[in-house]
Amino acid sequence: MDVESKRRVLEGANLTQGGRYNGDSAVGDHKIAFLTKYCKDKDVLDIGCVAHDPQAYKSRYWVHKAVKAVAGSILGLDLHEEGVKVLRAEGFNVVLADAEDFALDRQFDVIVAGDIIEHLGDLNGFITSCKRHLRPGGRLLVSTPNPWYWRNIVKSALHKEVLNNPEHVVWICPRLLRQLVRRHGMDVGEIQFGSRFMRDRLIPLPRGWKHTSYHAEVFVNN
């Protein structure tokens, strides 16, 4: 495989339902591809590394393992006590802390927040904590469900409410994410949308409607 083909695989251009695997990780998955390209040889903080399930580390789609494979160093952070214990027993470097207010006495090149902000009640606390833990030139990477996903639009037309994960407390689209982080002297750079479902990738709709999730690069304004 040539260099260009490898790049396209890592960016998810050739993703199939089964994914493309590097060891135990689906490196062609849209979320993993987006996050890992920013984390190569970087000092990384992975917030929400338990991924809401103490057994998630066994999945090929587990972000923490994929990022660990490319990062210079990685520290996981989660409030899920049982999950933190499990990951520590498996040899991962993880701390028990609250994503909405944490102090680690160190800074990082990259902070990964994969599918976590939709669970948080205090987004300002989360962003404030992240910002003070970023080194100059650092990046906060956010992945979250896409509110305008076409199936959500259909459900809203057919039902009084759009059913979703009962642990979610907020929908946040790219525009509102940008407005939120600008209150903290930050801004949004690259945005990518993605879905693991072939039907979504093939349906002839704008990217902001056809994909289940999006991923955003957030940086501190100089």
Beta strands, then each sheet from edge to edge (+ up, - down):
strand 1: 21-22
strand 2: 25-26
strand 3: 43-47
strand 4: 73-78
strand 5: 94-96
strand 6: 108-114
strand 7: 134-145
strand 8: 186-194
strand 9: 213-220
sheet 1: 1+ 2-
sheet 2: 5+ 4+ 3+ 6+ 7+ 9- 8+
end
